Amino acid sequence: MDKLLEVLREKKYDKKPNVDTLKAIDGLGDVNATQRDEAWAVYQKELEEAAASNAEPESNSVPSDESDSEKDTTTTTSTTEQHKVEEPAKATHRVTVKRDGFRRLGRAWMGSTEVKLTEDEVDVLEADPMFVVVEL
């Protein structure tokens, strides 16, 4: 399964590849549909986690000369800085995709997900019949 996951990550498939396509790749000649499905599920979860971590870059923007203990114990943070840290955690919409793995806005969507979206992102998803977008 490691080789299969490696191929999925490398090729960045938008949809689940068929078994024959995978069997044609060196080292995957004996892959079956069950193995492909298990690897695809792991790959999709990794994509979701990566997308979630990409939505939180501001929370990591602390000057490098501060130690971890200083970051955790600082209580004099301005309201604006607090807002930046808390903002990515607050979902604004629930997005449901009609076909798992369907890609839009630079990510593969799975099932129903609560995310923070801009107005432009909402417009893109609402215009696509593959998505149902509900404001929280």
C-alpha positions in Angstrom: 0.0 0.0 0.0 3.0 2.3 0.6 3.9 2.2 -3.1 0.3 2.8 -4.1 0.0 5.8 -1.8 3.3 7.2 -3.1 1.9 7.0 -6.7 -1.3 8.7 -5.7 0.6 11.5 -4.0 3.0 11.9 -6.9 0.4 11.9 -9.7 -2.1 14.0 -7.7 -5.2 12.3 -9.2 -8.4 14.4 -9.3 -10.5 11.2 -9.3 -9.9 7.6 -8.2 -7.8 5.9 -10.9 -9.0 2.6 -12.3 -7.1 -0.5 -11.3 -5.8 -1.1 -14.9 -4.2 2.3 -14.9 -2.5 1.6 -11.6 -1.4 -1.9 -12.7 0.4 -0.3 -15.7 2.7 1.5 -13.2 6.0 -0.2 -12.3 5.7 -2.0 -9.0 1.8 -2.0 -8.9 1.2 -5.0 -11.2 -0.7 -6.9 -8.5 -2.8 -4.1 -7.1 -6.6 -4.9 -6.7 -9.7 -2.8 -6.3 -9.8 -3.2 -2.5 -6.2 -2.1 -2.1 -6.8 0.9 -4.4 -9.9 1.9 -2.5 -8.1 1.7 0.9 -5.2 3.8 -0.5 -7.6 6.3 -2.1 -9.4 6.8 1.3 -6.0 7.5 3.0 -5.0 9.8 0.2 -8.2 11.8 0.3 -7.9 12.1 4.1 -4.4 13.5 3.6 -5.7 16.0 1.1 -8.4 17.2 3.5 -5.8 17.5 6.3 -3.5 19.4 4.0 -6.3 21.8 3.0 -7.2 22.4 6.6 -3.7 23.1 7.6 -3.3 25.5 4.6 -6.3 27.4 5.9 -4.4 28.2 9.1 -1.1 30.0 8.0 -1.7 33.1 10.1 -1.8 31.2 13.4 1.8 30.2 12.8 3.1 33.7 12.0 5.0 34.5 15.2 8.4 36.1 15.2 11.1 33.5 15.3 12.8 34.9 18.4 9.8 34.1 20.7 10.0 30.8 22.5 6.9 28.5 22.7 6.3 29.4 26.3 6.2 33.1 25.4 3.7 32.4 22.7 1.4 30.5 25.1 1.6 32.9 28.0 1.2 36.2 26.2 -2.0 37.9 27.5 -1.4 41.4 26.1 -2.2 40.4 22.5 -4.3 43.0 20.7 -7.9 42.2 19.7 -6.8 42.2 16.0 -4.1 39.6 16.6 -6.5 37.4 18.7 -9.0 37.6 15.8 -6.4 36.4 13.3 -5.5 33.4 15.5 -9.1 32.3 16.2 -10.5 33.1 12.7 -9.5 29.9 10.8 -11.1 27.7 13.4 -14.6 29.2 12.9 -16.4 27.5 10.0 -18.7 29.8 8.1 -20.4 27.2 5.8 -21.2 23.6 5.5 -20.2 22.3 2.0 -21.6 19.0 0.8 -20.2 17.5 -2.4 -22.3 15.1 -4.4 -19.3 12.9 -5.5 -16.4 12.3 -3.1 -13.1 13.5 -4.4 -14.6 16.1 -6.7 -12.2 19.0 -6.9 -12.9 22.7 -6.7 -11.0 25.7 -5.2 -7.8 23.8 -5.1 -8.9 20.9 -3.0 -10.7 17.5 -3.2 -14.0 17.6 -1.3 -15.3 14.6 0.6 -18.9 14.2 2.0 -20.0 17.1 4.2 -17.4 19.5 5.5 -17.6 22.7 7.7 -15.2 25.3 6.4 -14.4 29.0 6.5 -15.1 30.4 3.0 -14.8 33.9 1.5 -17.7 35.4 -0.5 -15.9 34.6 -3.8 -15.4 30.9 -2.7 -19.1 30.7 -1.8 -20.1 32.0 -5.2 -17.9 29.5 -7.0 -19.3 26.5 -5.0 -22.9 27.7 -5.2 -22.6 28.0 -9.0 -21.4 24.4 -9.3 -24.3 21.8 -9.3 -21.9 19.3 -7.6 -22.1 21.2 -4.3 -24.6 22.2 -1.7 -23.5 25.2 0.4 -25.2 26.1 3.6 -24.3 29.1 5.7 -23.7 28.3 9.4 
